[in-house]
Amino acid sequence: MTKKPFTLPPCAAGCATAQLELFAAPTLVPAEPAEVAEFDFDNHDVVIVGDSGGKDSGATVHEVCTRADQAGALHKVRILHCDLGTTERGHLVEWPGALDVARAHAAQYGVPFAVRRSTLWSSLWQRIRSHGNWPGYFARYCTSDLKTAVGRDYVDEVGAELRLGRPVRAGYAMGMRAEESPARAKKPVLERHRMSGKGTLRVVTTWLPVHQLSTAQVWKLHQDNDIGHHEAYDQGMRRLSCRACPLAHTDDLVRSAQLNPELFQEYADAEAAMGHQFKKSISLREIIERARS
């Protein structure tokens, strides 16, 4: 990824309100004035950061690496990107370049980077078509099957690699923020993750390092530390979820449809074939019509 002087994307000033709906290490400067719950690096063998390539992921990588470096534990940090694959017609489910941005985040802080994909599903698209209906607020199989399960398998992989002779103790850092939705606002910054399970393979602690940061603070972190961001933000996108995500704000979907017309046409064809509307409030056909107007 070509390094460019950091400039705030055009959405930055208005993102805070909009998002309510829903190898030498550099000099590390913690975010201020947000308070971050204390994470015990000494009590964990590895800290894995889930990085989708979005702005919150970039801020999360920064915060984790900053605190790990201060604790003398930067060697424990690894960045994981969960690859969501392609559609039947060969379109990436994610934004093209998101993988490169995530890789650049890891390179900036000199920590290992890994890309993994579900062993059960070749892509999120295959999972959607097999399910016969779109993911939703109460059926987020996209996250559980293509990210959480992949993260769990990666924790096991790292645990086997470390050869500890006991269950690996892993921190799993994610970029969820309280500002994004009432449900996310209620999430604890630190908690035992369900992927720990009842077995003996792993003990996993979920960590939300940027939970209390506002959108403006996230962008300030990027600006102050020259953290790379995806060009979709410069093109008017406020979030970097899947290019066509049923949980996204309609305005973002319309903008994405303008930027990704062929992908949205394939999704619209699937919507008609499955007989289920993409989003309760609006169909893909309507989104495409709004994008064209």
LUMZA-549416 format. One line per 8 residues: their letters; for each residue x, y, z of C-alpha. Coordinates in steps of 0.02 Angstrom, whole numbers, plus 50000, padded with zeros to 5 digits. Each point is the difference from the previous one (the first is absolute). Layout:
N
a	X Y Z | ...
This chain:
293
mtkkpftl	50000 50000 50000 | 50074 50167 49950 | 50032 50114 50147 | 49913 50168 49982 | 49994 50149 50117 | 49851 49977 50115 | 49846 50104 49962 | 49834 49979 50085
ppcaagca	49870 49921 49884 | 49853 50112 49956 | 49882 49900 50110 | 50103 50025 50159 | 49912 50155 50064 | 49826 49925 49985 | 50034 49818 50038 | 49975 50011 50187
taqlelfa	49814 50035 49986 | 49972 49888 49850 | 50077 49847 50080 | 49888 50008 50151 | 49887 49895 49891 | 50067 49860 50008 | 51805 49794 49840 | 50029 50122 50127
aptlvpae	49853 50038 50108 | 49947 50183 49992 | 49989 50114 50149 | 49841 49941 50084 | 49881 50131 50068 | 49848 49937 50098 | 49830 50075 49962 | 49940 50139 50113
paevaefd	49893 50034 50095 | 49912 49831 49986 | 50019 49881 50147 | 50041 49821 49954 | 49972 49854 50117 | 50162 49921 50058 | 50049 49845 49902 | 50120 49881 50085
fdnhdvvi	50132 49956 49871 | 50096 49894 50126 | 49849 49886 50020 | 49984 49967 49813 | 50111 49901 49882 | 49944 50089 49843 | 49891 50148 49951 | 49910 49985 49834
vgdsggkd	49926 50155 49919 | 49861 49975 49873 | 50032 50124 49858 | 49871 50022 49862 | 50096 50145 49922 | 49878 50129 50069 | 50037 50156 50100 | 49951 49921 50167
sgatvhev	50116 49855 49964 | 50142 50121 49967 | 49967 50087 50165 | 49989 49833 50090 | 50167 49941 49931 | 50077 50163 50057 | 49928 49989 50176 | 50047 49817 50024
ctradqag	50176 50024 49934 | 50024 50159 50101 | 49954 49916 50163 | 50091 49840 49957 | 50158 50098 49961 | 49987 50092 50165 | 49979 49834 50090 | 50147 49919 49910
alhkvril	49880 49880 49915 | 49995 50057 49819 | 50069 49829 49951 | 49834 49923 50057 | 49894 50098 49875 | 49937 49927 49836 | 49881 50074 49873 | 49866 49890 49920
hcdlgtte	49900 50042 49844 | 49851 49887 49966 | 49982 49981 49811 | 49817 49993 49948 | 50034 49938 49824 | 49909 50037 49838 | 49827 49984 49924 | 49953 49874 49866
rghlvewp	50042 50130 49867 | 50170 50034 50076 | 49966 50162 50094 | 50086 50026 50166 | 49875 50004 50144 | 50115 50123 50091 | 50063 50164 49929 | 50146 49972 49882
galdvara	50156 50059 50090 | 49934 49968 50176 | 50123 49856 50018 | 50144 50114 49948 | 49950 50132 50128 | 49993 49869 50139 | 50171 49934 49948 | 50070 50177 50003
haaqygvp	49934 50024 50178 | 50100 49849 50057 | 50156 50055 49905 | 49993 50173 50077 | 50018 49927 50175 | 50114 49857 49952 | 49885 49859 50056 | 49955 49837 49910
favrrstl	49854 50000 49879 | 49890 49852 49954 | 49857 49974 49877 | 49878 49858 50031 | 49836 49942 49924 | 49862 49886 50062 | 50037 49815 49980 | 49814 49965 49977
wsslwqri	49953 50136 49877 | 50103 50061 49853 | 49921 50172 50017 | 49865 50098 50088 | 49905 49997 49836 | 49994 49810 50002 | 49939 50005 50180 | 49861 50123 49957
rshgnwpg	49940 49899 49851 | 50004 49840 50102 | 49901 50083 50140 | 49872 50066 49876 | 49978 50166 50088 | 50103 50153 50043 | 50090 50030 50165 | 49910 50116 50120
yfarycts	50005 50070 50175 | 49932 49837 50071 | 50088 49885 49877 | 50180 50060 49990 | 50067 49837 49934 | 50115 50104 49890 | 50099 50048 50156 | 49983 49838 50096
dlktavgr	50047 49884 49856 | 50122 50104 49899 | 50088 50100 50137 | 49974 49931 50176 | 50026 49819 49947 | 50151 50049 49896 | 50071 50097 50147 | 49974 49851 50114
dyvdevga	50092 49886 49880 | 50143 50125 49989 | 50014 50006 50190 | 50016 49809 49997 | 50130 50012 49862 | 50105 50122 50099 | 49979 49897 50158 | 50065 49846 49911
elrlgrpv	50145 50101 49930 | 50050 50062 50173 | 50002 49823 50073 | 49958 50058 50175 | 49946 49833 50069 | 49840 50081 50063 | 49852 50097 49928 | 50056 50159 49912
ragyamgm	49946 50162 50085 | 49954 50119 49861 | 49941 50179 49994 | 49888 50036 49851 | 49988 50186 49960 | 49861 50070 49891 | 49952 50174 49942 | 49822 50010 50067
raeespar	49953 50172 50067 | 49860 50055 50115 | 49952 50142 49882 | 49949 49877 49863 | 49842 49931 50080 | 49910 49980 50168 | 50043 49814 49998 | 50185 50034 49978
akkpvler	49994 50134 50133 | 49951 49866 50126 | 50145 49886 49959 | 50135 49986 50134 | 50174 50052 49948 | 50071 49838 50071 | 49910 49833 50016 | 50025 49814 49982
hrmsgkgt	49955 49958 49821 | 49881 49859 49958 | 50132 49925 49885 | 50088 49945 50160 | 49870 49861 50008 | 50001 49856 50123 | 50151 49915 49926 | 50184 50019 50041
lrvvttwl	50066 50072 49839 | 49985 50185 50039 | 49953 50136 50123 | 49953 50158 49905 | 49973 50176 50066 | 49909 50123 49888 | 50075 50174 50006 | 49920 50156 49925
pvhqlsta	50142 50129 50011 | 49910 50139 49904 | 49827 49970 50075 | 49983 50175 50072 | 50079 50095 49855 | 49891 50113 49894 | 50014 50001 49811 | 50093 50165 50010
qvwklhqd	50125 49924 50122 | 50026 49851 49885 | 50042 50114 49855 | 50114 50104 50111 | 50095 49842 50044 | 50023 49968 49815 | 50057 50177 49970 | 50119 50011 50148
ndighhea	50082 49833 49962 | 49992 49998 49810 | 49894 49841 49999 | 49944 49947 49827 | 49816 49995 49956 | 49901 49928 49856 | 49960 50112 49852 | 49814 49959 50016
ydqgmrrl	49992 50127 50142 | 50065 50133 49879 | 49861 49950 49881 | 49861 50034 50126 | 49984 49837 50096 | 49981 50018 50188 | 50035 49818 50043 | 50099 49860 49920
scracpla	49892 49846 50029 | 49963 49882 49855 | 49966 50097 49842 | 49817 49946 50009 | 49955 49976 50182 | 49817 49984 50055 | 50046 50082 50165 | 50074 50156 49918
htddlvrs	49911 50168 49996 | 49898 50022 49841 | 50097 50155 49949 | 50163 49901 50008 | 49922 49860 49898 | 49946 50124 49867 | 50175 50073 49991 | 50076 49826 49995
aqlnpelf	49882 49953 49858 | 50063 50150 49903 | 50179 49943 50027 | 49966 49814 49975 | 49859 49984 49872 | 50044 49825 49935 | 50009 49927 50175 | 49832 50075 50049
qeyadaea	49920 49932 49842 | 50058 49825 50047 | 49930 50024 50175 | 49835 50063 49927 | 49989 49846 49889 | 50027 49891 50155 | 49868 50099 50094 | 49873 49957 49864
amghqfkk	50055 49818 49994 | 49990 49975 50189 | 49835 50093 50019 | 50058 50095 50153 | 50025 50188 50005 | 50180 50053 50035 | 49951 50123 50137 | 49831 50015 50085
sislreii	49988 50184 49961 | 50060 49994 49820 | 50036 49877 49860 | 50158 49991 49896 | 49900 50050 49848 | 49948 50160 50088 | 50178 50031 50059 | 50063 49984 49822
erars	49864 50116 49936 | 50048 50131 50129 | 50183 49980 49954 | 49962 50031 49817 | 49897 50154 50038
